[in-house]
């Protein structure tokens, strides 16, 4: 379905482009889960350093997803804010 067709379909069910734009902006604002490599790069530390910090309880909270660690950007930002104060 083309972009024009989507707008036409949405308008036919009573959803304005303003409402749709707000929804799309909210989706863009939501950040995905980060990989260990992304968090290490963001914090400017090596992956082994980040994993060691995590092991010692000195890193942002991470969650296991399958075999991998994933980090919520909100947890990383909160952890940074907490350390700054």
Helices and strands as residue ranges (DSSP letters): H 3-12, H 17-29, H 36-43, H 47-55, E 62-65, E 68-71, H 73-84
